[in-house]
Amino acid sequence: VRMIKILKEGNLPKPKRYIYKTECKKCHCEFEFELEDCKMVEKRPNGLLVLECPCCYQNVTGKLGDLEYREEENE
């Protein structure tokens, strides 16, 4: 019979949010977004993404690896 005994409780890392920054080529609006805001995302290191500009509503495309981003801890 095996027995696991915790000697010291661990601390799980808090999940992080990745906030990306881009610019619309049509109206030059700069905005931030998360991947869940995208219409389409190819899940690979330099995958293509498509989202809608919040100002002119045109499709904005980009490559995930080319975008500036910042990390925030999820609350």
C-alpha positions as CSV (number, residue, x, y, z in Angstrom):
1,V,0.0,0.0,0.0
2,R,1.4,3.4,-1.0
3,M,0.9,6.5,1.0
4,I,1.5,10.1,-0.1
5,K,2.1,12.5,2.7
6,I,2.4,16.3,2.1
7,L,5.3,17.7,4.0
8,K,4.8,21.3,2.9
9,E,1.9,22.8,0.9
10,G,2.9,24.2,-2.5
11,N,1.8,27.4,-4.2
12,L,0.4,27.0,-7.7
13,P,1.4,29.9,-10.0
14,K,-1.5,32.2,-10.9
15,P,-2.6,31.9,-14.5
16,K,-1.5,34.8,-16.7
17,R,-3.3,36.8,-19.3
18,Y,-1.5,37.8,-22.5
19,I,-2.6,41.3,-23.8
20,Y,-1.5,42.0,-27.4
21,K,-1.2,45.3,-29.1
22,T,-1.8,46.1,-32.8
23,E,-2.8,48.8,-35.2
24,C,-5.5,48.9,-37.9
25,K,-3.9,49.5,-41.3
26,K,-7.0,51.3,-42.6
27,C,-7.8,53.9,-39.8
28,H,-4.5,53.6,-37.8
29,C,-6.4,52.9,-34.5
30,E,-4.0,51.3,-32.0
31,F,-5.7,48.9,-29.6
32,E,-5.0,46.0,-27.2
33,F,-6.8,42.7,-27.3
34,E,-6.7,39.1,-26.0
35,L,-6.8,36.0,-28.2
36,E,-10.4,35.4,-27.1
37,D,-11.3,38.6,-28.9
38,C,-10.1,37.3,-32.3
39,K,-12.4,35.8,-35.0
40,M,-9.7,33.3,-35.9
41,V,-6.3,32.3,-34.4
42,E,-3.9,29.6,-35.8
43,K,-2.5,27.9,-32.7
44,R,1.2,27.8,-33.6
45,P,4.2,30.0,-32.7
46,N,3.8,32.4,-35.6
47,G,0.2,31.7,-36.5
48,L,-2.1,34.0,-38.3
49,L,-4.9,35.9,-36.4
50,V,-7.9,37.9,-37.6
51,L,-9.9,40.3,-35.5
52,E,-12.2,43.3,-36.0
53,C,-11.0,46.9,-35.6
54,P,-13.0,48.5,-32.7
55,C,-13.1,51.8,-34.7
56,C,-13.8,51.1,-38.4
57,Y,-14.9,47.4,-38.0
58,Q,-12.5,46.2,-40.8
59,N,-10.7,42.9,-40.4
60,V,-7.2,43.3,-39.0
61,T,-4.8,40.4,-39.6
62,G,-1.4,39.7,-38.1
63,K,1.0,37.1,-37.1
64,L,1.0,36.2,-33.4
65,G,4.8,36.1,-33.2
66,D,5.2,39.6,-34.6
67,L,2.9,41.3,-32.1
68,E,4.0,43.3,-29.0
69,Y,2.4,41.9,-25.8
70,R,2.4,42.1,-22.0
71,E,1.6,39.6,-19.3
72,E,-0.8,40.2,-16.4
73,E,-1.7,37.9,-13.6
74,N,-5.3,36.8,-13.6
75,E,-7.2,38.0,-10.5
